[in-house]
Amino acid sequence: MNDVPEPKLDPKLELRGNYRHSLLIPTRLADIDVYQHVNNVVYYAYFDTLVNDYMIRFGGLDMVRDPVIGLLVESGCRFHQSLNYPETIEGCLRTVKIGTSSVRHEIALFREGQPHPAATGHFVHVFVERGPQKPAPIPPRIRAALEKLLV
């Protein structure tokens, strides 16, 4: 068990400028739940889209063929405002820790025109050999891309 407390992101202090990469993500009608807002599990899909889009486009990740893949081993989300349909949100990404085989991403989802995020969260990926799933060093091209987001 880890004795270091997890950092808590204060949405009032989080601004777009605190992040190094962004991606516009349109909400879909299918994202809406019975309460007429984006369902909480969909926020994780937005996080996944943001992180993987970045690693594919800028790190050359090939999810089908790469011998080393990143597995999501930890995630978290704090909800600050409801998102709805139709709207386009801005997913913002930064890297806060890179180890030999793991990386911690922090994410914020912003509504159009809003200075503070509707949600903040994190993903931790551990890179492993595809077959045996033993930890492996982060591939150099992906590491280089993630280092560009490091804060």
Backbone as ProteinMPNN parsed JSONL, in Angstrom:
{"seq_chain_A": "MNDVPEPKLDPKLELRGNYRHSLLIPTRLADIDVYQHVNNVVYYAYFDTLVNDYMIRFGGLDMVRDPVIGLLVESGCRFHQSLNYPETIEGCLRTVKIGTSSVRHEIALFREGQPHPAATGHFVHVFVERGPQKPAPIPPRIRAALEKLLV", "coords_chain_A": {"N_chain_A": [[0.843, -1.186, 0.0], [0.476, 2.249, -0.727], [1.861, 4.958, 0.982], [1.896, 7.591, 0.389], [-0.071, 10.416, 0.036], [-2.636, 10.79, -2.428], [-2.536, 13.317, -4.895], [-4.909, 15.961, -4.907], [-6.876, 17.48, -7.246], [-7.778, 20.795, -7.469], [-10.592, 22.156, -8.775], [-10.988, 24.904, -9.075], [-8.516, 25.944, -9.369], [-7.531, 24.837, -11.614], [-6.811, 25.404, -14.927], [-7.064, 25.749, -18.51], [-4.513, 26.369, -19.465], [-2.812, 25.002, -17.78], [-2.322, 22.591, -18.823], [-0.801, 20.573, -21.394], [-1.694, 19.598, -23.817], [-4.534, 19.382, -25.965], [-7.813, 18.233, -26.973], [-10.654, 18.356, -28.967], [-13.801, 17.06, -28.199], [-16.782, 15.826, -29.23], [-19.901, 15.539, -27.561], [-22.259, 12.801, -27.522], [-25.563, 11.779, -28.399], [-26.05, 9.263, -27.38], [-24.511, 9.292, -25.099], [-25.918, 10.338, -23.014], [-27.714, 9.961, -19.97], [-30.515, 8.683, -18.015], [-30.973, 10.833, -16.365], [-30.587, 12.992, -17.912], [-28.029, 14.008, -18.451], [-24.511, 13.699, -19.291], [-23.508, 10.44, -18.734], [-21.765, 9.113, -15.896], [-19.851, 7.058, -16.439], [-19.13, 7.572, -19.03], [-17.413, 9.717, -18.989], [-14.99, 8.53, -18.426], [-14.587, 7.241, -20.842], [-14.15, 9.454, -22.466], [-11.737, 10.328, -21.319], [-10.122, 8.131, -21.997], [-10.202, 8.261, -24.798], [-8.874, 10.723, -25.22], [-6.246, 10.284, -24.094], [-5.306, 7.972, -25.488], [-5.582, 8.795, -28.174], [-3.638, 10.782, -28.217], [-1.261, 9.273, -27.702], [-1.253, 7.602, -29.933], [-1.244, 9.399, -32.181], [0.974, 11.108, -31.654], [2.925, 9.583, -30.421], [3.2, 7.318, -31.885], [1.927, 4.923, -31.21], [0.868, 1.657, -31.818], [-1.735, -0.138, -31.408], [-2.445, -2.68, -32.192], [-0.201, -4.048, -33.231], [2.17, -3.467, -31.757], [4.81, -4.72, -29.703], [5.041, -4.037, -27.058], [2.704, -2.865, -24.813], [0.424, -0.505, -23.318], [-1.205, -0.856, -20.28], [-4.097, 0.052, -18.554], [-4.007, 0.703, -15.203], [-4.907, 2.129, -13.095], [-7.369, 4.531, -12.312], [-9.165, 7.611, -12.002], [-11.787, 9.954, -11.264], [-13.132, 13.15, -10.781], [-16.104, 14.817, -10.46], [-17.306, 17.927, -11.383], [-19.096, 19.584, -12.675], [-22.073, 19.051, -14.597], [-21.998, 17.545, -17.806], [-23.471, 17.845, -21.059], [-25.638, 16.974, -23.847], [-26.39, 18.533, -26.886], [-22.978, 19.233, -27.011], [-19.609, 20.398, -27.425], [-16.763, 19.32, -25.905], [-13.634, 20.21, -24.387], [-10.958, 18.232, -24.056], [-8.236, 18.054, -21.932], [-4.775, 17.412, -21.408], [-2.021, 16.296, -19.454], [1.235, 15.119, -18.479], [2.342, 13.839, -15.46], [4.059, 12.175, -14.113], [6.661, 10.049, -14.995], [7.844, 6.86, -15.124], [10.041, 3.984, -15.336], [8.499, 1.983, -16.537], [5.961, 2.959, -16.301], [3.378, 5.504, -16.384], [1.825, 8.497, -15.323], [-1.028, 10.192, -16.11], [-2.721, 13.313, -16.117], [-5.939, 14.714, -16.386], [-8.33, 16.975, -17.718], [-11.636, 18.013, -18.296], [-13.196, 20.431, -20.137], [-15.967, 22.597, -20.461], [-17.231, 24.372, -23.267], [-16.227, 27.71, -23.34], [-16.036, 27.899, -20.583], [-14.046, 28.667, -17.737], [-13.069, 26.887, -15.825], [-12.673, 23.354, -15.141], [-15.15, 20.841, -15.957], [-14.783, 18.308, -15.141], [-12.152, 16.499, -13.532], [-9.34, 14.312, -13.595], [-7.421, 11.222, -13.532], [-5.198, 8.888, -15.145], [-3.328, 5.919, -14.926], [-0.919, 4.266, -16.658], [0.671, 1.163, -17.186], [3.329, -0.176, -18.875], [3.702, -3.155, -20.672], [5.015, -6.336, -21.813], [3.428, -7.641, -24.618], [2.553, -10.446, -24.839], [3.416, -12.111, -22.405], [2.812, -10.209, -20.518], [4.547, -8.936, -18.736], [6.125, -6.3, -16.919], [7.58, -3.725, -18.91], [10.013, -1.499, -20.361], [8.881, 1.796, -21.204], [8.189, 2.326, -24.591], [10.614, 4.047, -26.615], [9.671, 6.048, -28.521], [7.104, 6.617, -27.605], [7.646, 7.41, -24.997], [9.114, 9.762, -25.546], [7.086, 11.368, -26.638], [5.346, 11.56, -24.428], [6.996, 12.883, -22.621], [6.949, 15.443, -23.633], [4.651, 16.439, -22.598], [5.089, 16.665, -19.951], [4.839, 18.063, -16.75]], "CA_chain_A": [[0.0, 0.0, 0.0], [1.233, 3.479, -0.87], [1.605, 5.885, 2.084], [1.898, 8.957, -0.117], [-1.445, 10.782, -0.339], [-2.87, 11.134, -3.823], [-2.825, 14.745, -5.05], [-6.291, 16.271, -5.25], [-6.93, 18.642, -8.122], [-8.806, 21.777, -7.119], [-11.078, 22.656, -10.069], [-10.901, 26.365, -9.147], [-7.133, 26.296, -9.718], [-7.198, 24.201, -12.884], [-7.126, 26.178, -16.126], [-6.562, 25.098, -19.719], [-3.084, 26.617, -19.589], [-2.055, 24.078, -16.926], [-2.212, 21.339, -19.574], [0.066, 20.736, -22.566], [-2.32, 19.087, -25.039], [-5.996, 19.362, -25.894], [-8.545, 17.582, -28.057], [-12.089, 18.61, -28.926], [-14.567, 15.815, -28.187], [-18.224, 16.099, -29.211], [-20.755, 14.583, -26.847], [-23.192, 12.114, -28.408], [-26.858, 11.516, -27.793], [-25.929, 8.003, -26.637], [-23.781, 9.544, -23.851], [-26.848, 10.889, -22.027], [-28.425, 8.962, -19.163], [-31.906, 8.972, -17.658], [-31.013, 12.131, -15.674], [-30.397, 13.993, -18.964], [-26.665, 14.523, -18.554], [-23.554, 12.662, -19.669], [-23.362, 9.436, -17.68], [-20.43, 9.155, -15.299], [-18.888, 6.144, -17.073], [-18.716, 8.138, -20.316], [-16.259, 10.577, -18.734], [-13.819, 7.675, -18.575], [-14.404, 7.034, -22.286], [-13.515, 10.677, -22.965], [-10.341, 10.263, -20.869], [-9.466, 7.102, -22.798], [-10.065, 8.828, -26.143], [-7.853, 11.764, -25.164], [-4.914, 9.722, -23.841], [-4.893, 7.078, -26.579], [-5.411, 9.602, -29.378], [-2.324, 11.429, -28.134], [-0.174, 8.291, -27.849], [-1.264, 7.115, -31.32], [-0.849, 10.445, -33.131], [2.263, 11.741, -31.374], [3.886, 8.599, -29.941], [3.277, 6.193, -32.803], [1.372, 3.703, -30.636], [0.105, 0.758, -32.685], [-2.366, -1.016, -30.42], [-2.605, -4.03, -32.728], [1.066, -4.716, -33.551], [3.303, -3.187, -30.872], [5.12, -5.799, -28.757], [4.86, -3.49, -25.713], [1.433, -2.139, -24.765], [0.11, 0.138, -22.05], [-2.43, -1.297, -19.62], [-4.613, 0.976, -17.549], [-4.019, 0.017, -13.917], [-5.54, 2.98, -12.093], [-8.044, 5.697, -12.874], [-10.015, 8.342, -11.073], [-12.479, 11.106, -11.848], [-13.925, 14.006, -9.897], [-17.118, 15.507, -11.25], [-17.515, 19.273, -10.857], [-20.293, 20.099, -13.356], [-22.624, 18.104, -15.564], [-21.865, 17.768, -19.244], [-24.738, 17.534, -21.708], [-25.674, 16.83, -25.298], [-25.152, 18.51, -27.665], [-21.912, 20.205, -26.777], [-18.26, 19.923, -27.68], [-15.92, 19.581, -24.748], [-12.208, 20.214, -24.656], [-10.196, 17.365, -23.173], [-6.877, 18.562, -21.78], [-3.919, 16.336, -20.927], [-0.636, 16.531, -19.064], [1.923, 14.008, -17.843], [2.898, 14.332, -14.202], [5.11, 11.282, -13.629], [7.075, 8.992, -15.917], [8.811, 5.919, -14.567], [10.634, 3.111, -16.342], [7.441, 1.283, -17.274], [4.635, 3.505, -16.002], [3.16, 6.932, -16.579], [0.591, 9.042, -14.753], [-1.614, 11.285, -16.88], [-3.823, 14.053, -15.494], [-6.888, 15.07, -17.426], [-9.423, 17.878, -17.368], [-12.638, 18.21, -19.345], [-13.73, 21.781, -20.05], [-17.09, 23.004, -21.305], [-16.908, 25.525, -24.107], [-16.394, 29.014, -22.726], [-15.912, 27.856, -19.125], [-12.634, 28.736, -17.366], [-12.689, 25.789, -14.938], [-13.123, 22.084, -15.709], [-16.353, 20.133, -15.514], [-14.287, 17.087, -14.496], [-10.71, 16.291, -13.503], [-9.061, 12.924, -13.265], [-6.1, 10.688, -13.864], [-4.997, 7.53, -15.644], [-1.978, 5.384, -14.8], [-0.642, 3.163, -17.568], [1.891, 0.378, -17.03], [3.669, -0.805, -20.146], [4.027, -4.569, -20.491], [5.176, -7.15, -23.014], [2.091, -8.046, -25.043], [2.214, -11.833, -24.502], [3.497, -12.49, -20.987], [2.348, -9.07, -19.723], [5.54, -8.551, -17.739], [6.497, -4.898, -17.123], [8.612, -3.439, -19.908], [10.243, -0.06, -20.49], [8.031, 2.548, -22.131], [8.893, 2.457, -25.874], [11.231, 5.374, -26.735], [8.868, 7.045, -29.251], [5.991, 6.993, -26.738], [8.253, 8.172, -23.903], [9.433, 11.103, -26.05], [5.824, 12.112, -26.752], [4.848, 11.832, -23.074], [7.869, 13.875, -22.005], [6.532, 16.761, -24.097], [3.503, 16.85, -21.788], [5.486, 16.62, -18.547], [4.8, 19.307, -15.97]], "C_chain_A": [[0.885, 1.245, 0.0], [0.859, 4.444, 0.252], [1.582, 7.339, 1.643], [0.48, 9.33, -0.518], [-1.529, 11.181, -1.807], [-3.159, 12.623, -3.928], [-4.28, 14.947, -5.458], [-6.298, 17.557, -6.062], [-8.076, 19.538, -7.688], [-9.308, 22.392, -8.424], [-10.993, 24.171, -10.194], [-9.497, 26.828, -9.526], [-6.718, 25.733, -11.07], [-7.719, 25.037, -14.047], [-6.55, 25.439, -17.331], [-5.049, 25.224, -19.855], [-2.215, 25.724, -18.724], [-1.769, 22.755, -17.64], [-1.46, 21.595, -20.869], [-0.566, 20.302, -23.879], [-3.833, 19.138, -24.862], [-6.582, 18.722, -27.143], [-10.017, 17.918, -27.887], [-12.835, 17.292, -29.082], [-16.055, 16.166, -28.174], [-18.954, 15.065, -28.351], [-21.723, 13.983, -27.856], [-24.511, 11.905, -27.671], [-26.805, 10.258, -26.933], [-25.197, 8.171, -25.302], [-24.699, 9.936, -22.695], [-27.573, 9.774, -21.283], [-29.838, 9.439, -18.831], [-32.054, 10.329, -16.961], [-30.732, 13.297, -16.623], [-29.056, 14.711, -18.902], [-25.737, 13.372, -18.927], [-23.356, 11.727, -18.481], [-21.922, 9.392, -17.183], [-19.432, 8.218, -15.972], [-18.377, 6.695, -18.401], [-17.528, 9.084, -20.144], [-14.971, 9.778, -18.9], [-13.547, 7.366, -20.052], [-13.753, 8.275, -22.915], [-12.041, 10.701, -22.564], [-9.55, 9.314, -21.764], [-9.217, 7.596, -24.223], [-8.922, 9.832, -26.176], [-6.446, 11.177, -25.05], [-4.457, 8.862, -25.017], [-4.733, 7.812, -27.902], [-4.042, 10.261, -29.37], [-1.203, 10.416, -28.375], [-0.113, 7.724, -29.263], [-0.702, 8.176, -32.265], [0.563, 10.965, -32.913], [3.335, 10.762, -30.888], [4.009, 7.382, -30.823], [2.753, 4.881, -32.254], [0.572, 2.935, -31.689], [-0.486, -0.311, -31.777], [-2.48, -2.456, -30.89], [-1.266, -4.753, -32.846], [2.201, -4.499, -32.56], [3.546, -4.34, -29.892], [4.995, -5.354, -27.298], [3.616, -2.616, -25.747], [1.236, -1.528, -23.385], [-1.214, -0.367, -21.516], [-2.836, -0.268, -18.575], [-4.724, 0.225, -16.228], [-4.67, 0.84, -12.813], [-6.203, 4.146, -12.806], [-8.867, 6.355, -11.786], [-10.635, 9.525, -11.77], [-13.223, 11.842, -10.741], [-14.844, 14.842, -10.785], [-17.418, 16.851, -10.597], [-18.762, 19.936, -11.439], [-20.797, 19.013, -14.294], [-22.27, 18.527, -16.979], [-23.148, 17.288, -19.895], [-24.543, 17.289, -23.192], [-26.667, 17.86, -25.82], [-24.187, 19.585, -27.168], [-20.579, 19.555, -27.129], [-17.426, 20.306, -26.478], [-14.465, 19.571, -25.181], [-11.53, 19.346, -23.601], [-8.765, 17.845, -23.135], [-6.037, 17.544, -21.012], [-2.549, 16.874, -20.531], [-0.085, 15.248, -18.455], [2.532, 14.559, -16.557], [3.985, 13.425, -13.634], [5.38, 10.221, -14.688], [8.122, 8.146, -15.203], [9.432, 5.105, -15.686], [9.556, 2.464, -17.202], [6.053, 1.858, -17.029], [4.598, 5.009, -16.208], [1.84, 7.312, -15.922], [0.188, 10.258, -15.57], [-2.634, 12.0, -15.991], [-4.63, 14.692, -16.605], [-7.895, 16.054, -16.873], [-10.35, 17.999, -18.572], [-13.29, 19.565, -19.128], [-14.941, 21.931, -20.962], [-16.661, 24.221, -22.106], [-17.207, 26.821, -23.351], [-16.263, 29.043, -21.209], [-14.432, 27.857, -18.732], [-12.155, 27.548, -16.531], [-13.312, 24.484, -15.43], [-14.426, 21.56, -15.118], [-15.965, 18.844, -14.805], [-12.764, 17.088, -14.55], [-10.457, 14.84, -13.134], [-7.661, 12.52, -13.64], [-6.213, 9.274, -14.4], [-3.551, 7.156, -15.321], [-1.879, 4.19, -15.742], [0.663, 2.488, -17.144], [2.127, -0.327, -18.359], [4.199, -2.203, -19.87], [4.299, -5.212, -21.845], [3.802, -7.72, -23.361], [1.721, -9.46, -24.586], [2.224, -12.121, -23.009], [2.989, -11.406, -20.025], [3.246, -8.785, -18.523], [5.899, -7.088, -17.989], [7.672, -4.749, -18.075], [8.826, -1.935, -19.964], [9.269, 0.569, -21.494], [8.806, 2.68, -23.45], [9.4, 3.896, -26.075], [10.358, 6.42, -27.441], [7.677, 7.512, -28.412], [6.518, 7.817, -25.572], [8.543, 9.608, -24.353], [8.174, 11.951, -26.16], [5.294, 12.479, -25.374], [5.69, 12.881, -22.368], [7.515, 15.295, -22.438], [5.364, 17.316, -23.28], [3.847, 16.985, -20.309], [5.467, 18.002, -17.91], [5.397, 19.056, -14.593]], "O_chain_A": [[1.924, 1.275, 0.659], [-0.322, 4.723, 0.46], [1.279, 8.224, 2.443], [-0.125, 8.634, -1.334], [-0.628, 11.816, -2.353], [-3.944, 13.152, -3.141], [-4.815, 14.185, -6.264], [-5.792, 18.589, -5.621], [-9.213, 19.085, -7.556], [-8.551, 23.075, -9.115], [-10.931, 24.685, -11.311], [-9.309, 27.966, -9.953], [-5.677, 26.106, -11.611], [-8.91, 25.336, -14.136], [-5.657, 24.604, -17.187], [-4.382, 24.294, -20.308], [-0.999, 25.686, -18.91], [-1.053, 21.902, -17.114], [-1.477, 22.711, -21.387], [-0.033, 20.602, -24.948], [-4.348, 18.962, -23.758], [-5.958, 18.671, -28.203], [-10.568, 17.781, -26.794], [-12.542, 16.503, -29.981], [-16.538, 16.746, -27.201], [-18.658, 13.872, -28.41], [-21.981, 14.567, -28.908], [-24.54, 11.862, -26.441], [-27.439, 10.194, -25.88], [-25.258, 7.278, -24.456], [-24.3, 9.873, -21.532], [-27.989, 8.778, -21.875], [-30.286, 10.477, -19.318], [-33.139, 10.911, -16.965], [-30.65, 14.448, -16.194], [-28.957, 15.885, -19.258], [-26.134, 12.207, -18.884], [-23.074, 12.169, -17.367], [-20.981, 9.606, -17.947], [-18.254, 8.563, -16.066], [-17.294, 6.316, -18.847], [-16.722, 9.233, -21.062], [-13.985, 10.277, -19.442], [-12.39, 7.244, -20.455], [-12.903, 8.151, -23.796], [-11.185, 11.054, -23.375], [-8.458, 9.64, -22.229], [-8.145, 7.372, -24.785], [-8.087, 9.786, -27.079], [-5.558, 11.534, -25.823], [-3.33, 9.015, -25.49], [-3.836, 7.486, -28.679], [-3.36, 10.297, -30.395], [-0.296, 10.674, -29.166], [0.972, 7.398, -29.746], [0.201, 7.897, -33.053], [1.278, 11.236, -33.877], [4.524, 11.076, -30.937], [4.825, 6.5, -30.554], [3.095, 3.82, -32.777], [-0.289, 3.499, -32.363], [0.191, -1.276, -31.421], [-2.599, -3.364, -30.068], [-1.197, -5.954, -32.586], [3.132, -5.305, -32.534], [2.598, -4.876, -29.318], [4.859, -6.188, -26.403], [3.485, -1.736, -26.598], [1.819, -1.989, -22.403], [-2.23, -0.316, -22.209], [-2.004, 0.216, -17.808], [-5.444, -0.769, -16.133], [-4.954, 0.327, -11.73], [-5.67, 4.681, -13.777], [-9.219, 5.734, -10.783], [-10.091, 10.043, -12.745], [-13.856, 11.23, -9.88], [-14.399, 15.486, -11.736], [-17.743, 16.916, -9.412], [-19.407, 20.749, -10.777], [-20.029, 18.156, -14.733], [-22.246, 19.714, -17.302], [-23.839, 16.426, -19.353], [-23.434, 17.385, -23.718], [-27.722, 18.032, -25.209], [-24.586, 20.727, -26.939], [-20.443, 18.331, -27.129], [-17.386, 21.47, -26.079], [-14.112, 18.996, -26.21], [-11.524, 19.675, -22.415], [-8.139, 18.027, -24.179], [-6.522, 16.897, -20.084], [-1.998, 17.769, -21.17], [-0.838, 14.399, -17.977], [3.162, 15.617, -16.563], [4.752, 13.847, -12.769], [4.463, 9.584, -15.207], [9.146, 8.651, -14.742], [9.361, 5.49, -16.853], [9.673, 2.401, -18.425], [5.064, 1.3, -17.504], [5.623, 5.69, -16.207], [0.869, 6.556, -15.957], [0.945, 11.219, -15.708], [-3.329, 11.359, -15.203], [-4.094, 15.146, -17.616], [-8.271, 15.982, -15.703], [-9.901, 18.077, -19.715], [-13.866, 19.824, -18.072], [-14.94, 21.451, -22.096], [-15.821, 25.004, -21.662], [-18.293, 27.001, -22.799], [-16.369, 30.112, -20.606], [-13.641, 27.127, -19.329], [-10.965, 27.235, -16.529], [-14.366, 24.504, -16.068], [-14.754, 21.8, -13.956], [-16.715, 18.338, -13.971], [-12.164, 17.609, -15.49], [-11.262, 14.215, -12.443], [-6.828, 13.346, -14.013], [-7.185, 8.563, -14.146], [-2.653, 7.99, -15.434], [-2.646, 3.233, -15.641], [1.633, 3.156, -16.789], [1.237, -0.989, -18.894], [5.018, -2.418, -18.977], [3.876, -4.708, -22.885], [3.097, -8.223, -22.486], [0.657, -9.645, -23.995], [1.174, -12.349, -22.409], [2.765, -11.678, -18.845], [2.772, -8.44, -17.44], [5.975, -6.665, -19.142], [8.622, -5.532, -18.052], [7.915, -1.171, -19.646], [8.891, -0.047, -22.49], [9.963, 3.101, -23.437], [8.699, 4.852, -25.744], [10.312, 7.568, -27.002], [7.282, 8.674, -28.497], [5.906, 8.816, -25.194], [8.25, 10.559, -23.627], [8.193, 13.132, -25.812], [4.836, 13.604, -25.173], [5.162, 13.685, -21.599], [7.753, 16.247, -21.695], [5.122, 18.523, -23.276], [3.0, 17.372, -19.504], [6.002, 18.97, -18.451], [5.463, 19.971, -13.772]]}, "name": "protein", "num_of_chains": 1, "seq": "MNDVPEPKLDPKLELRGNYRHSLLIPTRLADIDVYQHVNNVVYYAYFDTLVNDYMIRFGGLDMVRDPVIGLLVESGCRFHQSLNYPETIEGCLRTVKIGTSSVRHEIALFREGQPHPAATGHFVHVFVERGPQKPAPIPPRIRAALEKLLV"}
